[in-house]
Amino acid sequence: NENRERAWRASRETKLETIPNCEACAKPTPEEVRGWAQSFDKLMKSPAGRNVFREFLRTEYSEENMLFWLACEELKTECNKHTIDEKARMIYEDYISILSPKEVSLDSRVREVINRKMQEPSSHTFDDAQLQIYTLMHRDSYPRFLNSAIYKSLLQSVSRSSSES
C-alpha cells in the first residue's frame, strides 16, 4: 500500500511539473489571482489563469476541455480558407471524433450540427461545442479549481511574495 501511494504521488508530481505547449505569460499579480475567484471569465481571459486552470484540469483528467477551447479560439483568428479547413479537420479528429482519446463530452444535437458544418468548415464551425465545453468547465471544474491545492498554494505564494516586496 505504501509503495502504491509513493508511486501515485511521484506520478502526480511529475504530471504537475511541466505542461507542454503552455501559453507564454507573465507571472500573475496577487490581484489577478484573487480576481480568478470572482469570475470564471476573468480566469479564462488571463493566459496565466488558463495555464493554472489547465494544470488543475490535467489532475482531473479533463485537460482536453481546455485544449479544445484553445484550439477553437485559434481557429476563430484564421482567415485563410485552406488553413481553416485543415485546422477544423484536426480539431474534429482530435476532440470530436468518437475514435479520439481526447474526445470532449458533447450532446448529440451539437454533434449533429458539427457534422453538418464540417461539409463546409468555417472559423465558427465549433462555436456551439466551444460554448458547451466552456459552460461545462465553468459549472463543473471551476468550483473544484477554486478549492484545489493548486489554486490555494498559488494564491498563498503570490500573496506572500507581494507582502515581502
Salt bridges, closest charged atoms under 4 A:
GLU2 OE1 - ARG6 NH2 3.28
GLU5 OE2 - ARG9 NH2 2.84
GLU23 OE1 - ARG50 NH2 2.54
GLU31 OE2 - ARG34 NH2 3.61
GLU60 OE2 - ARG144 NE 2.65
GLU63 OE2 - ARG54 NE 2.69
GLU63 OE2 - ARG58 NH2 3.17
GLU73 OE2 - LYS76 NZ 3.26
GLU74 OE2 - LYS87 NZ 2.79
GLU78 OE2 - LYS87 NZ 3.00
ASP85 OD1 - LYS81 NZ 2.95
GLU86 OE2 - HIS82 NE2 2.90
GLU103 OE2 - ARG111 NH2 2.61
GLU120 OE1 - LYS81 NZ 3.52
ASP127 OD2 - HIS124 ND1 2.79
ASP140 OD2 - ARG144 NH2 3.37
